[in-house]
């Protein structure tokens, strides 16, 4: 009888699948200042322009077109959003945002 219950639970889960496990989240400590990010990006060769309240558009000098720019937005409650295609500029901007914060891993 116990074998039947075990077989039923295995069939419900699917053969070879694992139960879902919640992953720990990392936390970034600090307040992002877009002006500080803009000056830091200038030192690594990325042009950045504040186009509105809480929006920074970042690109390199040779990156015209849709793939060469990233928008960084500050949202409510300390959240930051990056929008753009995954490109060299994206990874540079992300790295510099990380460098402006302390990262606590779980």
Secondary structure, DSSP 8 states (H G I E B T S, - for coil): -HHHHHHHHHHHH-TT----------EEES---HHHHHHHHHHTT-EEEEEETTEEEEE-TT--SGGGEEEEEE-GGG-EEEEE-SSHHHHHHHHHHHHTSEEE--
